[in-house]
Amino acid sequence: MELQKIQVHGFRNLHDAELNFAGDFNFVTGANGAGKTNLLEAIFYVGLASSFRVKEERSLIQTECEHLRVSAEAQGKRAAVYLDREQKKLTLQGNDVRRLSDFVGWLGLTVLSIDDIWLIRGSPARRRSFLDWVIAKISPRYCSTLLEYRKILRQRNRALQSARETGDTRSLEAFDEQLIKTGNDIYRKRAAHIPHLRAYAQTVGNTMGLEKLDFQYESTCPDMHMDERVLDDVREKELMFGHTTVGPHRDDLAFSINGFPLRNYASEGEERATAISLKLAEAEMLHSETGERPVLLLDEVTAELDEKRRDAVLRLLKGQVFYASTQLPQFARAHAHNGTVFSIERGHIEVSAAY
């Protein structure tokens, strides 16, 4: 899949612009804070209707604007996202889209950022989010399942808090049944895709110099399966804390190199290489499952790598690439005939022919 054109209005600090992209490498240069990451974020936003940087989407709207709009074209497909202070609208091929699951997947995307190290160092929520997005890009209806599960989870947590105060647990039964059903739907999807992601991660990790990179899925439910017995076992604990303590929303991924856990033994270089391996494994998995190579968005991702691993990353890049950095990298000269350079200064984007 190749992104051919994008139009941005009211997005972050970016000046309104219409940009055409090369099918190979697109280099985005500029000083720190100029807007390089904002352009990558705009591409991500129109592809997946979400940000890879913030949860509060309305912070994406320029202060002086009432709304933002990002539209794009990719090989005959057209999509747009509109957001104001009150509503969000998605359109695909000119038609309104009401469900996220009907929008996700129109454009394959994988973003690699210097902040990906927090996939390894950060909370389990970051790792769950990564896994869920990988699956959603392959099976968009997984988004609907996740949203339904989160809705049931909120309702069940309120019921637990009420039961803690009143001692009446009868209202929990209906939520238990719904939680088990949707939770197991999530578990089945995760169980189906994790082996493939692990295999790709191991292959990419080997190229990145990570010996026997691996990860294990750590589930709060035995064998990734929820049932009444699992919930009964933690009922007293849940009533005490007032929230659901088991299920796919509490699980984690544990990474290792050569059998040693990363959380205890890895260097910063190994942590960064592992995070990059996961993202490139995602890209390979999307290609295998969909038949299309995802658009790769790289945001300063090689800045903290040693030369050997930096070269390994460059060898692994396939398909259309957006490469953001403060300076044009040396390898850009190899793509002078079919690449494009965009320079950004204070949100103003210009196409540069200089290599």
C-alpha positions in Angstrom: 0.0 0.0 0.0 1.3 3.5 -0.9 0.0 6.7 0.5 -0.1 9.1 -2.4 -1.5 12.3 -1.0 -2.6 14.0 2.2 -4.3 17.2 3.1 -4.1 18.7 6.6 -6.0 21.5 8.2 -5.9 22.7 11.8 -3.6 19.8 12.9 -1.1 20.6 15.7 1.3 23.3 14.5 1.2 22.3 10.8 0.2 25.0 8.3 -2.6 23.9 6.0 -1.0 21.9 3.2 -1.6 19.4 0.4 1.3 17.0 -0.1 2.1 14.4 -2.6 4.4 11.5 -1.6 7.0 9.2 -3.2 6.3 5.5 -3.3 9.7 4.7 -1.9 11.4 7.0 0.7 10.0 10.3 2.0 12.5 12.1 4.2 11.1 14.7 6.7 13.7 17.1 8.1 13.7 20.0 10.5 14.8 21.2 13.9 13.4 19.7 17.0 9.9 21.1 17.6 9.5 22.1 13.9 6.6 19.7 13.3 8.3 16.5 11.9 6.5 14.2 14.3 3.3 16.1 13.8 3.3 15.2 10.1 3.9 11.5 10.9 1.1 11.8 13.5 -1.3 13.3 10.9 -0.6 10.4 8.6 -1.2 7.9 11.4 -4.4 9.8 12.4 -6.0 9.6 9.0 -5.0 5.9 8.8 -6.3 4.7 12.1 -8.4 7.6 13.5 -6.2 7.8 16.6 -2.9 9.3 17.7 0.2 7.4 18.6 1.2 10.1 21.0 -1.9 11.3 23.1 -5.2 9.9 24.3 -7.0 13.3 24.3 -7.6 13.8 20.6 -8.9 17.4 20.9 -5.4 18.5 21.9 -4.5 17.8 18.3 -6.7 20.8 17.2 -4.7 24.0 16.7 -5.5 26.6 19.4 -6.7 29.2 16.9 -8.8 26.6 14.9 -12.3 25.3 15.6 -11.6 22.0 14.1 -9.1 19.8 12.3 -9.4 17.8 9.1 -7.0 15.3 7.6 -7.8 13.6 4.3 -5.7 11.1 2.3 -5.6 9.1 -0.9 -3.9 5.7 -1.3 -4.2 3.7 -4.5 -7.8 4.5 -5.3 -9.0 4.7 -1.7 -10.0 8.0 0.0 -10.4 8.7 3.6 -10.8 11.6 6.0 -11.1 12.4 9.7 -12.8 15.5 11.0 -12.7 16.5 14.6 -14.1 19.6 16.4 -14.8 20.3 20.1 -18.1 18.3 20.0 -17.8 15.5 17.5 -15.6 13.3 15.3 -16.5 12.2 11.8 -14.9 9.5 9.7 -15.4 9.1 5.9 -14.3 6.4 3.6 -14.8 6.6 -0.2 -17.0 9.6 0.5 -19.3 7.7 2.8 -19.7 8.3 6.6 -18.3 5.6 8.8 -19.9 5.1 12.2 -17.8 2.3 13.6 -14.0 2.4 14.0 -13.8 -1.3 13.0 -15.2 -0.3 9.5 -12.4 2.4 9.2 -9.3 0.7 10.6 -7.5 -1.3 7.9 -8.1 1.0 4.9 -4.4 2.0 5.1 -1.8 -0.3 6.7 0.5 1.6 9.0 3.4 0.8 11.4 5.1 3.6 13.4 8.5 3.4 14.9 9.5 6.0 17.4 12.3 6.7 19.8 9.7 6.5 22.6 9.1 2.8 21.7 11.6 1.9 24.4 8.7 2.3 26.8 7.2 -0.8 25.2 9.9 -2.6 27.2 10.4 -0.3 30.2 6.8 0.9 30.6 3.6 -0.4 32.1 1.8 -3.5 30.9 -0.9 -1.3 29.4 1.6 -0.2 26.7 2.4 -3.8 25.8 -1.3 -4.7 25.7 -2.1 -1.7 23.5 0.7 -2.7 21.1 -0.6 -6.2 20.9 -4.2 -5.1 20.5 -3.3 -2.7 17.7 -1.4 -5.4 15.8 -4.5 -7.6 15.9 -6.9 -4.8 15.1 -5.0 -3.9 11.9 -5.3 -7.5 10.7 -8.8 -8.1 12.1 -10.6 -4.7 12.3 -13.6 -6.1 14.1 -11.4 -6.9 17.0 -11.8 -3.1 17.8 -15.5 -3.7 18.4 -14.8 -6.6 20.7 -12.3 -4.5 22.7 -14.8 -1.6 23.0 -17.5 -3.9 24.1 -15.2 -5.5 26.7 -14.2 -2.1 28.1 -17.9 -1.1 28.4 -18.7 -4.3 30.3 -15.7 -3.8 32.4 -16.7 -0.3 33.5 -20.2 -1.5 34.3 -18.9 -4.5 36.3 -16.5 -2.3 38.3 -19.4 0.0 39.2 -21.4 -3.1 40.3 -18.4 -4.3 42.4 -18.2 -0.9 44.1 -21.9 -1.0 44.8 -21.8 -4.5 46.1 -18.9 -3.6 48.4 -21.1 -1.0 50.0 -24.4 -2.9 50.1 -23.3 -6.5 50.4 -25.6 -7.5 47.5 -23.7 -9.3 44.7 -26.7 -10.4 42.7 -26.2 -7.7 40.0 -22.7 -9.1 39.3 -24.0 -12.3 37.7 -25.1 -10.7 34.5 -21.9 -8.8 34.1 -19.9 -11.9 34.9 -21.5 -13.7 32.0 -20.9 -10.9 29.6 -17.3 -10.4 30.8 -16.5 -14.1 30.3 -17.9 -14.1 26.7 -16.2 -11.0 25.4 -13.0 -11.8 27.4 -12.7 -15.2 25.8 -13.3 -13.6 22.4 -10.3 -11.4 23.0 -8.2 -14.3 24.3 -9.0 -16.4 21.2 -7.8 -13.6 18.9 -4.7 -13.0 20.9 -3.9 -16.7 21.1 -4.3 -17.0 17.3 -1.9 -14.2 16.5 0.8 -14.3 19.2 2.7 -17.3 17.7 3.0 -15.5 14.4 4.2 -12.2 16.0 6.7 -14.2 18.1 8.1 -15.9 15.1 8.6 -12.6 13.2 10.1 -10.9 16.2 12.6 -13.7 16.6 13.6 -13.4 12.9 13.9 -9.6 13.0 15.6 -9.8 16.4 18.3 -12.1 15.1 19.1 -9.5 12.3 19.3 -6.8 15.0 21.9 -8.8 16.9 19.5 -10.0 19.7 20.3 -13.7 20.5 17.1 -15.8 20.9 14.7 -12.8 21.3 11.4 -14.2 22.7 8.4 -13.2 24.7 5.8 -15.0 26.8 2.2 -14.0 27.3 1.5 -13.7 31.0 -2.2 -14.2 31.6 -4.2 -13.6 34.8 -6.5 -16.4 33.7 -5.2 -20.0 33.4 -4.6 -21.0 29.8 -6.0 -17.7 28.6 -9.5 -18.7 29.4 -12.1 -17.0 31.6 -14.9 -18.9 33.4 -17.1 -18.7 36.5 -14.5 -20.5 38.6 -11.8 -17.9 37.8 -14.1 -15.1 38.9 -15.3 -16.9 42.0 -11.7 -17.4 43.1 -11.0 -13.7 43.1 -14.5 -12.5 44.2 -13.5 -11.5 47.7 -10.4 -9.7 46.5 -12.4 -7.8 43.8 -15.1 -6.8 46.3 -12.3 -5.4 48.6 -10.7 -3.4 45.8 -13.8 -2.5 43.9 -12.5 -3.5 40.4 -12.0 -6.5 38.2 -8.6 -8.1 38.9 -8.5 -10.8 36.2 -9.0 -10.8 32.4 -7.2 -9.7 29.2 -7.1 -6.1 30.5 -4.7 -7.2 33.3 -2.3 -9.4 31.2 1.3 -8.6 30.1 4.1 -9.7 27.7 7.4 -10.7 29.2 10.5 -10.4 26.9 13.7 -12.3 27.1 17.0 -12.6 25.3 18.8 -15.9 25.3 16.5 -17.0 28.2 17.2 -14.0 30.4 14.4 -11.5 31.2 14.9 -8.1 29.6 13.4 -6.3 32.6 16.4 -7.5 34.7 19.3 -7.9 32.4 19.0 -5.8 29.2 21.1 -2.8 28.3 19.5 0.3 26.9 20.7 -0.7 23.4 19.1 -4.1 23.8 15.8 -2.5 24.9 15.7 -0.2 22.0 16.6 -3.0 19.5 13.9 -5.2 21.0 11.3 -2.4 20.6 12.3 -1.9 17.0 12.2 -5.6 16.4 8.6 -5.8 17.6 7.5 -3.0 15.4 9.2 -4.4 12.3 7.8 -7.8 13.2 4.4 -6.1 13.2 5.1 -4.8 9.7 6.1 -8.2 8.4 3.1 -9.8 10.0 0.7 -7.2 8.4 2.3 -7.9 5.0 1.9 -11.7 5.5 -1.8 -11.4 6.6 -3.1 -8.7 4.3 -0.8 -9.1 1.2 0.0 -5.4 1.4 3.1 -3.8 2.9 2.2 -1.2 5.6 3.5 2.3 5.3 6.4 2.7 7.7 6.6 5.9 9.8 10.0 6.3 11.5 10.5 9.1 14.0 14.1 9.5 15.0 14.1 5.8 15.6 17.8 5.2 14.8 19.2 8.2 16.7 20.2 6.1 19.8 21.4 3.0 18.0 25.0 2.0 17.4 26.1 1.9 13.7 25.7 -1.8 13.4 22.1 -1.8 14.5 21.3 1.3 12.6 22.5 -0.4 9.4 20.4 -3.5 10.3 17.3 -1.3 10.6 17.9 0.3 7.2 18.3 -3.2 5.6 14.9 -4.2 7.1 12.9 -1.3 5.7 10.5 -2.4 3.0 7.7 -0.6 1.1 6.9 3.1 1.5 8.9 4.8 4.2 8.6 8.2 6.0 11.8 8.9 7.7 11.9 11.9 10.1 15.1 13.3 11.5 16.9 16.6 12.2 19.2 16.1 9.3 19.0 14.2 6.0 20.7 10.8 6.6 23.6 9.7 4.5 21.7 6.8 3.0 19.2 9.2 1.4 21.5 9.6 -1.6 20.8 6.0 -2.5 17.2 7.0 -3.0 17.8 10.3 -4.9 16.0 9.1 -8.0 12.7 8.0 -6.4 12.6 9.7 -3.0 11.2 13.0 -1.8 12.5 15.4 0.9 10.2 17.5 3.0 11.6 20.3 5.1 9.6 21.7 8.0 10.1 25.0 9.8 7.6 26.1 12.4 5.0 23.9 10.9 5.5 25.2 7.4 6.2 22.3 5.0 8.2 22.6 1.8 9.3 20.1 -0.8 13.1 20.2 -1.2 15.0 18.7 -4.1 18.4 18.9 -2.2 20.2 15.7 -1.4 
